[in-house]
Amino acid sequence: AAVIGVAASDEAILGSFRVQTLSPRLLRIEPRGPKGYENRTTFTVVNRSWRGASITSKTSTTVSTDHYSVELVSEHLTTPPAPCSEPQPNTAAFDRVNSAQFPAGAAAKDRGECCAMCATDHTCSGWFYDASVPAGQTNCWPTTSFSSLYSPMDNVGIDFAWFARGEGEVPSVVVRDASGKVVYDTKADVESSPNLLHWPAPLQKQAYVLVDYPRFHVPEWGPSPMPADVLELRETNGYDFGNDVNGDTYIVLLGDTMDDYHAARQELLDLIGNSPQLPDYAYGTWFTWWHAYTFADATEEVKRWQAGHLPLDVWALDMNWRRTANHMDRFYNHPNTDLFPNFTEWFQFLRHRGLRTYFNDHPFPVAGRNAGGLQTSPEEVSFRYQGLTEWMERGLTTWWFDRNWAFSIPPPFINESYTGCNWKGLSNTGWGSHIYFGTVAHYDKHVRDARGDSFYQRPMTLTKFAPTDWRPGMSSYDHRDSPAQHRFPVWWTGDQVPLLASVESMVTAGLHSLKPYVHSDCGGDFRGGADDLIRWTGHCTFGTIFRYHGEDHRPWSYNQKTEATVKKYLDTRYRMLPTI
């Protein structure tokens, strides 16, 4: 775990809040969590080393530096909200999953003790208590998740209550600059969901607020199976959800000039991390098509690209790489050998021609088929990591996490298998991007790099930029997602995205979401005329990622003139590659 690099002169405790003056442009106001104040890195915040801004004066409600002052006007400045909510009487649950520490429940003397048991288990999100059970018998069930609540007629003694882990209060603050001018006031801030990233346009605001929520610590091994010699938190693979609290607030002062604005943007990126550098091949031409390719078809098509001197770096398969009947697409060991009898031969063919490749994956959670626990459970982590990396061992370069399907993996603590699940604002889009990028990055570092195999270069995955599909004219607020997701490139904009929306997305996502590699299916999800393909190709040539996908966009399938025009565009892009 990272140790915070903030000097004692750069922080102050005001009641139940800690104020940290991290730099002349950045400050933090943090409610005390269940385990105290958080000094480790989290899913959102990856840097704890800051130069600081020395505190010059302090009162019971204010902290001042030479650069700004902050005043707390929180209702719960001294006493945090109670973690045990008022129980709901006569309430039971479908598909209840008991917490890791109390898999069979426990005996509690009263509701307060039942809540206290929940507090000791970081996998507990609520508790059921049955007052009608005789003393000394199991009457308390700390619970991780359930599908829905209901009111049974024959269980009138059961109460349910949420445990307010992470349900603290977002602090109400007033921030003034060195001149005394108010640059931020919580009560005047009309933006909702400050835990979702939406960086403002230049010179439109004087401060930007980001709340780290849900707040949890990610272990250094991420979504790969945890080392055998680490004994703590094995039920969650080392992910620590036990110090979650709502309201861990960071305020970035934007200043009054473009130089101030750019410096503030870098300050935020220093806090939440930069988008990693892509492998060189990522800037070249990609091609996929949802089509039942055979080995013979695919090899001949690759040869056709190269015989026509059409620049190409990535040729990949959509979901047709595996069988889908009888839920076989929920697993990784049912490749479609009718189409590709020997995938190892296919990977070797591509490598010999200098091409990288990936598979499309619509992941189904192990909990959804009663084969293990929720996200971060040993069963889910082992299944996902082994399933993804066994194909990388055979020669697959990377993966496409495709959450645009009827089912998908949910974020933590959610016991559902439909796509679109959300946990405290963390979508399955952001969580799944973390799982896939983290898996590929871990395997590349510990296996491929250790072998000295440089063919695969830096890690990269293809995932969705946000839960929604981009449409022309949509507000950038509709595309907000986890502040962590910009660390897991690259991203596509979804299905049926028209050309105008693709143009908008590359600019808007780069500005507001800090994602430099957002792109759409080049060519569109339809087979248009040659003029449609050429317009798309021109756009993608000067765009972020150039990935033909959606329909049959093979240039030669139109006519010779179209192929020649496409080649000119591709040649232009490849001449620009050293500058991208």
MARFIVEX-348508 format. One record per atom (N, C-alpha, C, O): x, y, z. Coordinates in steps of 0.05 Angstrom, whole numbers, plus 5000, padded with zeros to 4 digits. Example, Ala and Ser with C-alpha at 12.3 -4.5 7.8 and 13.67 -1.06 7.14 Angstrom:
% MARFIVEX-348508
526448865156
524649105156
526449345156
528549345169
525749555142
527349795143
525850015157
526850235161
***
This chain:
% MARFIVEX-348508
501749765000
500050005000
501750255000
503850265014
500950444984
502550694983
502250855009
500050855020
504350975018
504251145042
504051435033
505351525015
502351575047
501851855038
504252025042
505751985061
504752215024
507052385025
506352665032
507352855020
504552705052
503652975060
504853035087
504552875106
506153255089
507353335115
505253415135
503053485128
505953395161
504153475182
503253765180
501053835188
504953935169
504254215166
502254265143
501254485140
501554055128
499754075106
497153935111
495653885092
496453875136
493853755141
492953835169
494453905187
490253835172
489053905198
486453745201
485153685182
485853685226
483453535233
481353745243
481853885263
479053755230
476953925239
474553745245
473053655227
474153695271
471953505279
472553235268
474553115274
470653125252
470952865240
472052875212
472052665198
473053105203
474053135177
477153195178
478153325196
478453095157
481353165154
481553345129
480453275108
482953565132
483453745110
486453715103
488153745120
486953665077
489753645068
490153855046
488753855026
492154025050
492854215030
495054095013
497454125018
494253954991
496053784976
498053944959
500353864955
497154174949
498754344932
497554614931
495354654942
498854814919
497555074917
495055074900
493555274900
494454864885
492054844869
490054624878
487854614867
490854464896
489254224902
489054184932
491054194947
486554134941
486054074970
484153844972
482653774954
484253714995
482553485001
481153525027
482353605047
478453465027
476953465052
475753175055
474153095038
476553035075
475952755078
474452695103
475452745125
471952575102
470652485126
472152235137
473252085121
472052205162
473351965174
471751715166
469351705169
473151515156
471951265147
471751065170
472551125192
470650825164
470350625185
472950535197
473050445220
475150555181
477850485191
479550725196
481950705201
478350965196
479951205199
480351345173
478951295153
482251515172
482951665148
484551495129
486151325138
484151535103
485251355083
487851465072
487951685060
490051325076
492751405067
493751235043
495851285033
492151035036
493050865014
491850964987
490151134987
492950864966
491650914940
488950774938
488450594953
487350874920
484650754916
484150704887
485950754870
481850594881
481050544853
481250804836
482050794813
480451024849
480451284835
483151434837
484151534818
484151444862
486551614868
489051434869
489151244885
490951494852
493351314850
495851454859
498051324858
495751704868
498151844877
497651974904
495752124907
499351904923
499152024950
501552194957
501852274980
503252244939
505652404944
505352684932
505152714908
505252884950
504653164941
506553354954
507553304977
507153574941
509053774951
507853934974
509354044990
505253944976
503954074998
503754374995
504954494977
502054495012
501854785014
501454845044
499354785055
503454955056
503554975085
501155135096
500455335086
500055025117
497755155131
498855385147
500655355164
497755625143
498655865157
496955925181
497956055200
494355845181
492655895204
490355695204
489755575183
489155655227
487055455230
485255535253
486155635273
482555485249
480655515270
479155245272
479955045260
476955245287
475454995290
473954925264
473054695261
473655115246
472155065221
473655155196
472655105174
475955275198
477355375174
480255295174
481555265195
481355275150
484255225146
485055425124
483655455104
487355555128
488355755109
491255695101
492855595117
491855755075
494555745065
495056015051
493356185050
497456055040
497956295025
496456304999
496356514986
495256074991
494056054964
490956044965
489656134947
489855944987
486955914990
486255865019
488055805035
483755895025
482655815051
480155645047
478855675026
479555465065
477255295063
475755305089
476955275111
473155335087
471455345111
469455115109
468055085089
469354955130
467454735132
464954825146
465054935168
462654775134
460054835146
458354585148
455854605146
459654365151
458254105151
456554075176
457254155198
454153955172
452353905194
453553705214
453053725238
455053515204
456253305221
459253355224
460853165222
460053605230
462853665232
464153515255
466453425252
462653475276
463853335300
463053045301
464652875307
460552985295
459552715298
458652605271
456752705259
460052405260
459252285234
456452165236
455652085258
455052135213
452451995213
452751715223
454751575218
450751615237
450751345248
450651145225
449251185205
452250925227
452350735205
449950555203
449450435182
448350525224
446050345224
443450495218
442650665234
442350445195
439850575188
437550455204
437750245216
435250595203
432850495216
431850235202
431450245178
431550015217
430749755204
428049775191
426249915200
427749625169
425149585155
423849335167
425049115164
421649355180
420349115191
419148925170
418649015148
418848675177
417548475160
418748475132
417348515112
421348435130
422848455105
424748225102
426448175119
424448075080
426247865073
427347915045
426748115033
429047735035
430447785010
430547534992
430647305003
430347574966
430847364947
433947344941
435247554940
434947104937
437647064929
439647194947
441547324938
439247174973
441047304992
443747164993
443846914993
445847324993
448547224996
449647325022
450147565025
450147145042
451247235067
454147325065
455547245047
454947505083
457647615082
459747395087
459147185098
462147455080
464347265081
464947175109
465546935114
464847355128
465447285156
463247135170
463746995190
460747165160
458547025172
456946875151
454546945146
458046675139
456646535117
454146385126
452346345110
454046305151
451646175162
450046345181
448346245195
450646605182
449346775201
450646765229
452746645232
449446885248
450546905275
448346945296
446047005288
449046915321
447146965343
447847245355
450047285364
445847425355
446247695366
444247745387
441947645386
445047895408
443147945430
441048155422
438848155434
441548325403
439648515394
440448625367
442448545355
438848815357
439348925330
442049075329
443449065309
442649215351
445149365352
447549185349
449449255335
447448955362
449748765360
449848645332
452048595321
447548605320
447448505292
448848705273
450348635255
448148955277
449449175261
452449185266
453949215247
453249145291
456049155298
457548925284
459848955276
456248685282
457448465268
457948535239
460048475227
455948655227
456148745199
458548935196
459948925176
458949115216
461049305215
463849185214
465749295204
464048945227
466748815228
467448665202
469748585199
465548635184
466048485159
465748675135
463648785130
468048725122
468048925100
466448835076
466048995057
465548575075
463848485053
460848525059
459248455042
460248635082
457448665091
456348925082
457549135087
453948925069
452649175060
449949215074
448749425071
449049015089
446549035103
446148795121
447748605120
444048795138
443648565156
440648515161
439048695161
440048265165
437448165172
437448065201
439347935209
435348135216
435248065244
432447965250
430448095243
432247725263
429647605269
429347595300
430547425313
427747785310
427447805339
425847575351
425847535375
424447415334
422847195344
424446945350
423446755362
426946935342
428646705346
429646695376
430446905386
429446465389
430346445417
433246525421
434946495402
433846635444
436546725450
438646505446
438146275452
440946575436
443046375432
443046235405
444846095398
440846275389
440646155363
441146365341
441046605346
441646255317
442246435295
439846615289
437646525282
440246875292
438147065287
439047315272
437547505268
441547315264
442747545250
444247445225
445847265227
443747575203
444947495178
446247735164
444947865147
448747795171
450148005155
450347925126
451047695120
449748105108
449248035080
450848195061
451248435065
451848065041
453348205020
451448314998
451748544991
449648144988
447848234967
445348064966
445147864980
443448154950
440948004945
439748124919
440548344911
437947984907
436748084882
434548284887
434248474873
432848224908
430648414915
429548344942
429948124953
428248544954
426948514980
423948454976
422748534956
422748324996
419848284996
418848265024
420348235043
416148275028
414948265054
413448005057
411147975047
414647805071
413247545073
411147555095
411347695115
408947405091
406847395110
407547225134
406347265156
409347035131
409846845152
412546905167
413446745183
413847135161
416347205174
416147485186
417847645180
414147535201
413647805211
415747895230
415848135236
417447725240
419547805260
422147895247
423847995261
422447875221
424947935208
425148235201
423248345188
427248365209
427848645202
430248645183
431948475185
430348855166
432648895149
433649185151
431949365153
436249225150
437349495150
439849495134
441449315134
440149715118
442649755104
444749835125
444249975144
447249745120
449449845136
450750075121
451550045098
450850305133
451650545119
454750575116
455850785121
455950345108
458850365102
459150535076
458050465055
460650735078
460950905055
458751105051
458751255031
456851125069
454551305066
454851555082
452951655092
457251645085
457751895100
456752135086
455352115066
457452365096
456352615085
458452755067
460752785076
457652835043
459452995027
459753265041
457753395046
462153345047
462553585063
461553835048
461853865024
460354015064
459554275053
461754475059
462354515083
462854595038
465154765042
464955025026
463455035007
466455215035
466855465019
469855505016
471255505036
470755534992
473555574986
473955854975
472555944957
475955994986
476656264976
479456274967
481256134978
480056434947
482756454937
484356654955
483256744975
486756714948
488556874965
487357154969
488057284989
485757244950
484557514953
482057524970
480957734976
481057284977
478657264992
476157214975
473957184986
476457204949
474157154932
473256864933
474956684933
470656814935
469656544936
469956414908
468956514888
471356194907
471756054882
470255794881
469955664860
469255704905
467555464905
465855474930
466755534952
463255404927
461355384949
459555144943
458155134923
459654944961
458154704957
455254764952
453954644935
454154944967
451255004966
450455124939
448155114931
452455244925
451855364899
452555184876
452055254853
453554954882
454354764862
451954594853
450854444869
451154634829
448654494819
449254224806
447454084798
451854154802
452453904789
451953664807
452653674831
450853454795
450353214811
452553004805
454053034786
452552804822
454452574818
457352674815
458552614795
458452804835
461252904833
463252674834
465652724830
462352424838
464152194836
464552094808
466151914803
463152214789
463552154760
465052374747
464652614752
466952304730
468752504718
467452664697
466252564678
467652934699
466853114678
468553364681
467653564694
470853364669
472653594671
471453824655
470553784633
471454064666
470154284653
471654394629
474154354626
470354534612
471554674589
473254904600
472754994622
475055004584
476855214594
475355474603
473555564589
476155574626
475355834636
472255854640
471156074640
470955624645
468155624650
467555604680
465355684688
469455514696
469055494725
471655574738
473755594725
471555624764
473955694779
474955474796
477155484808
473355264799
474155024814
472754784804
470554794794
474054554806
472854304798
472954114823
475054094836
470753974827
470553804851
470153514842
468653454824
471753334854
471553044849
471452904875
473052944893
469452724878
469152564902
469952274896
469052154877
471752174913
472751904910
470651704923
470751654947
468851604906
466751434916
465551264894
464951374873
465151014897
465950854921
468950844924
470450824905
469750854949
472650864955
473650594965
472650494985
475450474950
476550214959
479450194949
480250314928
481050044963
483850004957
484149764938
483049554943
485649804917
486249594898
489049474903
490949624905
489249214906
491949094912
493749124888
492849164866
496349094893
498249124872
497948914850
498748974827
496748684855
496348484835
493748524820
493148374801
492048714829
489548774815
487748534812
487248384831
486648484788
484748274784
486047994778
484547804772
488647974781
489947714779
489747574806
489447704827
489847304807
489647164833
491847254852
494147294845
491047294877
492847404897
495047204905
494546954903
497347284913
499547104921
498646924944
497147014961
499646684944
498846484964
499846564992
498546485012
501946724994
503046785020
501647035033
502347115055
499847155018
498247385029
495747275042
494047155028
495347305068
493247175082
490747355087
488547255090
491147615087
488947795092
487247845068
488247855045
484647875072
482747955051
482647755028
482347835005
483047505034
483047305012
480247275000
479947204977
478147335015
475447305005
474847514984
472947484968
476447734983
476047944962
478547984946
478948194933
480347784945
482747784929
484548024935
486048114919
484348114960
486048334969
484848614965
485948814975
482648634951
481248884949
480048954976
478748784988
480549194986
479549275013
477349475010
477849705003
474949385015
472549555014
471849665041
469749805044
473449605061
472649655089
472849945098
471950005120
474050115083
474350395092
472850585073
473650815070
470850485060
469250645041
467650855057
466650805078
467551095046
465951305057
465351505035
467051565019
462851595035
462151805015
463152075025
462952135049
464152235007
464952505014
467852565014
468752785021
469552365007
472452425005
472852604980
473052504958
473052864986
472853064965
475453204958
476953284976
475953224932
478353364922
477353614907
475553584890
478553834912
477854084899
480354194884
482354244896
480054224858
482254324841
481554614834
479454674823
483354804840
482955084833
483855124805
486155074798
482055234788
482555254760
483855524751
484955534730
483755724768
484955974761
483456134741
481156084735
484856344730
483456534712
484656544684
483656694667
486756384679
488156394653
488356114641
487855914655
488956094615
489355834603
491755694615
491655444617
493855834623
496055704636
495155584662
495955354669
493555724677
492455614702
490755364696
491055164710
489155384676
487355154669
488954904662
488354694671
490954934645
492654704637
494154594662
494354344664
495154764679
496554674703
494654524721
495354324733
492154614723
490154484740
489454204729
489154014744
489254194703
488653934690
490853734695
490253504701
493353824694
495553644700
495453564729
496153334736
494653744747
494453684775
492453454780
492953274795
490153474766
488153254769
489252994758
488852784770
490653004735
491852764724
493952644743
494352404744
495452824756
497352724776
495952574799
497052384810
493552654805
491952534826
490852264818
491152064832
489452254795
487952014787
489451844766
488451634757
491851944757
493451784738
492951864709
490851964702
495051834693
494851894665
493951644649
494051424659
492951694625
492451474607
495151364598
496951514590
495551104601
498150984594
498751004564
496951034548
501351004558
502251014530
501450754516
501650534527
500450774492
499550544476
501850404463
504050524459
501450154455
503450024438
503450164410
501450274402
505750154397
505950304371
503850204351
502750364336
503349944351
501449834330
498649944334
497049924315
497950044357
495250144363
494450374344
492050414339
496350514334
495750744317
495450674288
494750844271
495850424281
495550334254
492650264248
490850334262
492250104226
489550024218
488749774232
490249574234
486249774243
485049534255
482749444236
481549604223
482249184236
479949084221
478648854236
479948664245
475948874240
474348654249
471648674235
470848884224
470348444234
467648434221
466248194234
467347974235
463848244244
462248024256
461347844233
459247874221
463047644228
462647464205
463747194212
465847174226
462546984203
463446714209
465846634192
465546464174
468046754197
470546694183
471346404188
471146304211
472446274168
473946024172
476846094171
477646314164
478545904179
481445944178
482346014150
483946184146
481245874131
481945914103
481146194094
482646344081
478646274101
477746544094
479446764106
480246954093
480046724131
481546934146
484446964135
485347184132
485746734131
488446754121
488646884093
490347044088
486746804076
486746924049
486047224050
487147374034
484347304069
483747584071
486147754081
486647964070
487547644100
489947784110
491947814087
493148024083
492247594071
494147604049
493247814028
494847954016
490547844025
489448044006
490148324015
490848493999
489848384041
490548644052
493548704045
494148924034
495248514050
498048564047
498948564017
500748704010
497648394001
498248393972
497448663959
498748743940
495348783969
494449043959
495949273971
495349513965
497949213988
499549424002
497749614017
498249854018
495649504029
493949654047
495049634075
494949414087
496049854087
497249834114
495349714134
492949784135
496349524150
494649374169
496449294193
498649194189
495449334217
496849254241
495349054259
496548894273
492649074258
491048894275
488748774258
487248914245
488548514259
486348374246
485248184267
486648004277
482748214274
481648074297
478947944291
477748004271
478047774309
475547634307
473547744327
474247804350
471047764318
468847844336
468047584351
469747414356
465647564359
464747344377
464747074365
464246874378
465147054338
464946794325
467246604330
467346384320
469146684347
471446514353
470646274370
472146074371
468346294384
467546074401
464645994396
463146144383
463945764406
461145674403
459345824423
460245904444
456845864415
455046014431
452545854440
451045944457
452045614428
449745454435
449945354464
452145304473
447645324477
447545204504
449345354523
450545224541
449445614521
451045784539
454045724539
455445784558
454945614517
457845554516
459545814516
461845814522
458246034508
459646294507
460046414535
461146634537
459246274556
459746364583
462446264592
463346324614
463746104576
466345974583
468446044562
467846154541
470845964567
473146014549
474245764536
476145784520
473045534541
474145284531
472345154510
472444914507
470845324495
469245214473
469745364448
467945484436
472245364438
472845504413
471345364390
470745124391
470745524369
469345414346
471245274327
472245394308
471845024333
473844874317
472744794290
474244714272
470144834285
469144794258
470145014239
470644964216
470545254250
471545474235
474645494236
475945544215
475745454259
478645474263
479545214278
479445204303
480345014263
481044764276
483444794295
483644644315
485244984290
487645014306
488245314309
489445434291
487445424332
487845714336
490845774339
491745994332
492345594350
495245644353
496545694326
498245874323
495645544306
496645584279
495845854269
497345994255
493445944275
492446204267
494046424279
494846614265
494646404305
496246614318
499046624307
500246834304
500146394301
502846384289
502846514261
504746654254
500746464246
500546584219
500546884222
501947024207
498946994240
498847284243
501547394253
502447604243
502747264272
505347364282
507447364260
509047554258
507447164244
509347144222
509047384203
510947474190
506547484201
506047714183
506047984198
505248184187
506847984223
507248224238
504648344248
504548584253
502548184251
499848284258
499148204287
499947984296
497648374301
496648314327
493648254325
492448314304
492548134346
489748044344
488448034372
489848054392
485848024372
484347994397
481747844392
481047804369
480447764414
477847644413
475847834426
476547984444
473347814418
471147944431
470147764454
470047524451
469547894477
468547734500
466147874512
466248114519
463947724515
461647804531
461647644556
460647424557
462947744578
463347574601
460747524617
459147704621
460547284627
458247214645
459447154672
461346994674
458347274694
459547234721
459046944731
457046824726
461046844746
460746574757
458446564777
457146354779
457846784791
455646784810
452946744795
451146644806
452846834770
450446814754
449746534747
447446474740
451646354748
451146064743
451745894768
452145654766
451646034791
451945894817
454545734819
454645514830
456745854808
459345714808
461345864825
463745804824
460446054841
462346204858
461146464868
458746514865
462846624880
462046874892
461847104872
462047064848
461547344883
461247584867
464047674857
466047544861
464047904844
466548024835
468548044858
467748114880
471047994853
473347974871
473347724888
475247684904
471347554885
471447294899
473647114887
474247154864
474746924902
476746744891
475846604866
477346564847
473246514866
472246364843
472046534818
472946454796
471046784820
470746964797
473547044787
474047044763
475347114805
477947214797
479446984783
480647034762
479446744794
480846524782
479746454754
481246414735
477046444753
475846364727
476446574705
477246494683
476246834712
476647034692
479547054683
480147064660
481347054703
484147084696
485146844680
486546884660
484446604689
485446364675
484146354647
485546284627
481646424645
480346414619
481546604599
481946534575
482146854608
483247054590
486246994583
487047014560
487746914603
490646884598
491346624585
493546604572
489646424586
490346174572
490446224542
491946094528
488646404532
488746474504
491046654497
492146634475
491846824516
494246984511
496746814510
498646864495
496746604526
498946414526
499246274498
501446214490
496946244485
496946104459
497646304436
498246214414
497646564442
498446754422
496646994418
497247164402
494246994431
492447224429
493847474441
495047454462
493647694427
494947944436
493548064460
494848114481
490948114458
489448254478
486548184476
485847994462
484748334490
481848264490
480148514485
480948744491
477748464475
475648664473
473548584493
472048394490
473348754514
471148724534
468748864522
468549104522
466748704512
464448804499
462048794518
460748584521
461449014532
459249014551
456549074537
454549074550
456549124511
454149164496
452848904488
452748824465
451748764508
450548504504
448448474526
448248634544
446848264524
444748224544
445848174572
444548234592
448248054573
449347984599
452248084600
453548134580
453248114625
455948204629
456648174659
454848114675
459148214665
459948214694
459048474706
459148684694
458048474731
457248714745
459648834761
461748704762
459249064772
461249174791
461149024817
459348864821
462949074836
462848924862
460248954876
458749154874
459648744892
457248734910
454648724896
452548744908
454648694869
452148684854
451848394844
453548294830
449648264852
449147984845
447147974821
444947874823
448048084798
446448084774
448248014750
450748034752
447047914729
448547844705
447748004680
448847954659
445848194683
445148354660
447048584658
448048684678
447448674633
449248904630
447949164640
445449174639
449449354648
448349604658
448149624688
447049824698
449249434702
449149444732
450849674742
452749754729
450149764765
451550004777
451749964807
449949874820
454150034818
454550024847
455650294856
457950354851
453950454868
454650714879
455850894858
457651064864
454950864833
456051024812
458150894795
458750984773
459250674804
461250524789
459750334771
458450144780
459850384745
458450214725
460049964719
462349944726
458649774706
460149534698
462049604675
463849454669
461549834662
463449924641
466149984653
468149884643
466150154673
468650224686
469949994700
472449954699
468349834714
469449604729
470549394709
472749294713
469049334688
470049134669
472549224655
474249064649
472749484649
475149584636
477549544654
479749474645
477249574680
479349524700
480049234700
482449164700
478149054699
478748764700
480348684675
482348544678
479448764652
480748674627
483548804623
485448664617
483649064627
486249194625
488249094646
490549044640
487249064670
489048964692
490048684687
492248624693
488248514676
489048244669
491248234648
493248104651
490748384626
492648384604
495348514613
497448404607
495248724628
497648864638
499248674656
501648664654
497848534674
499248354693
500548124677
502848054683
499148004658
500247784643
502647874626
504747744625
502348104613
504548204597
507048254614
509248184606
506748374638
509048434655
510348194666
512748164666
508748004676
509847784691
510447534674
511847354683
509347524650
509847294633
511347374607
513547284602
510147544591
511447614566
513947784569
516047724557
513847984586
516248144590
518447974603
520848014597
517647804622
519647634635
521047444615
523347364620
519647374594
520847204573
522547364553
524047254537
522347634555
523647794535
522247804508
523447864488
519547744508
517947744484
516848024480
514948104493
518048174462
517348454457
515248494435
514448714429
514348274423
512548294400
509948424408
508748574392
509048374433
506348474441
506448764451
504348894454
508848864457
509249144465
507749204491
507449034508
506749454493
505449544517
502549434519
501349364498
501449404543
498749294546
496649494536
496949734538
494449384526
492249534516
489849344513
490149114507
487449454518
484949304513
483049484498
483449724497
480949364488
478749514475
476349484493
475349264498
475249704503
472949704520
471049934513
471650094495
468849954527
466850164521
467650414537
468650404559
467150654524
467850904537
465950984559
466851134577
463450894559
461450964578
459050774574
458950634554
457150764593
454950574590
453250624565
452150444553
452950874557
451150944535
452550924508
455050924507
451050904487
452150924460
451951224451
449951354456
454051314438
454051604431
452151664409
451951514389
450651884412
448851974391
449352274386
450152414404
448852374362
449452654356
447952844375
445552804380
449353044385
448153244401
447653174430
446553334445
448452934438
448052854466
449853024484
452053094477
448853084508
450453234527
452753064537
452552824541
454953194541
457353054552
456852954580
458152764588
454853064594
454252964621
452952684619
453052534639
451852614596
450652344593
452752124591
452051894591
455252204587
457352004583
459351994606
461551894602
458552094629
460352094651
460751804661
458851644660
463051754672
463651484683
465751514705
466551734712
466751294714
468751294735
471251454728
472151434705
472351614746
474751754740
477151574735
479251654724
476951314742
479151124738
479151024709
481250924700
476951044695
476850894669
478651004648
479350854629
479551254650
481351364630
484051234631
485751274614
484551064652
487150924654
487150654640
489050504641
484850584627
484650324615
483950344585
481750264577
485750444568
485150484540
485350224524
486550034533
484050224500
482650434486
479650384488
478750184498
478050584477
475150574482
473650614456
474350784439
471450464452
469750514429
467050624439
466350594463
465550754421
463250914429
460550764428
458450874433
460650504422
458250344423
457150274395
458650304375
454750194394
453550094369
451850304355
450750484368
451650274328
449950454312
450650744316
448850914317
453150804318
454051084322
454551204294
456251114279
453151424287
453551544261
456151714260
457351774280
456851794236
459351934232
459452194248
461552254260
457352354248
457352604263
457852564292
459452704305
456652354304
457052294332
459952214337
461052274358
461152064318
463951984321
465752234322
467652244338
465252434305
466752674305
466552814332
468552894344
464052834342
463652954368
465052814391
466252934408
464952544390
465952384412
468952424416
469952434439
470452434394
473352454397
474252704411
476152714426
472752924406
473353184418
472253184447
473753254466
469753114450
468453144476
469552954497
470053044520
470052714490
471152514509
474052594517
474852554540
475552704498
478252784505
478253024524
479853034542
476353204521
476153444538
474953374565
476253434585
472553264566
471153234591
471752974606
471552964630
472452754591
472952494604
475952434606
476652224617
477652604595
480552564595
481352304582
483352174589
479752224562
480351974547
481252044519
479652134502
483752014513
484852094487
484351904464
484851974441
483451664470
483251454449
480451354445
480051114440
478451524447
475651454442
475151464412
476051654398
473851254402
473351244373
470851074368
469850944386
469851084343
467450934336
468250714316
470450704306
466250544310
466650334290
466950474263
465050584252
469350474252
469850614227
468350474204
468650234200
466850624189
465150514169
462250494177
460450484160
461750484203
459050474214
457950194214
459050014201
455850154229
454549884231
452649834208
450449724213
453449904185
451749854161
453549844137
455849934137
452549724115
454049704090
452949924072
450849884059
454250154072
453350374055
454750364028
455850154020
454650584014
455950593988
458850663991
459850704014
460250673969
463150733969
463651013981
465651053994
461851193975
462251463986
462051474016
463451624029
460251304027
460151284057
462751184069
463751294088
463850974057
466350864067
468551064065
470151084084
468651214044
470851404040
470551634060
472651724071
468151724066
467751934086
468651844113
470151984128
467851594120
468751484146
471751454146
473051524166
472951354125
475751304124
477351574127
479351574141
476351784114
477652044118
477552134146
479552244157
475252094159
475052174188
476952004205
478352124222
476951744201
478551574218
481551614214
483151584232
482351694189
485151744184
486251954202
488551934211
484752164207
485652384223
484552374252
484552574266
483552144259
482352104286
484251974305
486651974301
483151854326
484751744347
485551454341
487951404336
483651274341
484150994334
482650934308
480351004305
483950794290
482850734263
482050434264
483750264259
479550374269
478650094271
476150054254
473950134261
476549924231
474249844214
472649634229
473849434239
470049674232
468349474245
465449534238
464749754230
463749334242
460849374239
459749204217
458049034222
460549254192
459549104169
462049034152
464249054161
461448954127
463548884109
464849144098
463849264079
467049224110
468349464101
471049404089
472949564090
471349174077
473749114062
473949294037
472049294021
476049454034
476049654013
475649543985
474249663969
476749313979
476549193952
473749083946
473149023923
472049063967
469348943963
467549153950
465249083942
468449403947
466749603934
467549623904
466049533887
469949723898
470949733871
473849823873
474849903894
475249803850
478149863849
478650163856
480550223870
476950343847
477350623853
477150673883
478750823894
475150543896
474850583925
477250473939
478250603958
478250243931
480550123944
482950313941
484450353960
483350423918
485650603913
485350853930
487350953941
482950963933
482551193950
483051133979
484351293993
482050913988
482550824016
485450794021
486450874042
486950674002
489850644005
491250904009
493050924025
490351113994
491651373997
491251484025
493051594037
488851444036
488351534063
490051384083
491251494101
490151114080
491650954099
494651024097
495951044118
495651064073
498451144070
498951414084
501051454096
497051594082
497351854095
497551824126
499151944139
495751654136
495851614166
498551494174
499651574194
499451304159
501951174167
504351364164
506351334179
504251554146
506351754144
506251934169
508352044177
503851964180
503652144204
504251994230
504552124251
504551734230
504851584255
507051684273
506751684297
509351764262
511451854280
510752104296
511952164316
508652244287
507852494301
505452444319
504652634334
504152214318
501652164334
502452094362
500752044379
***
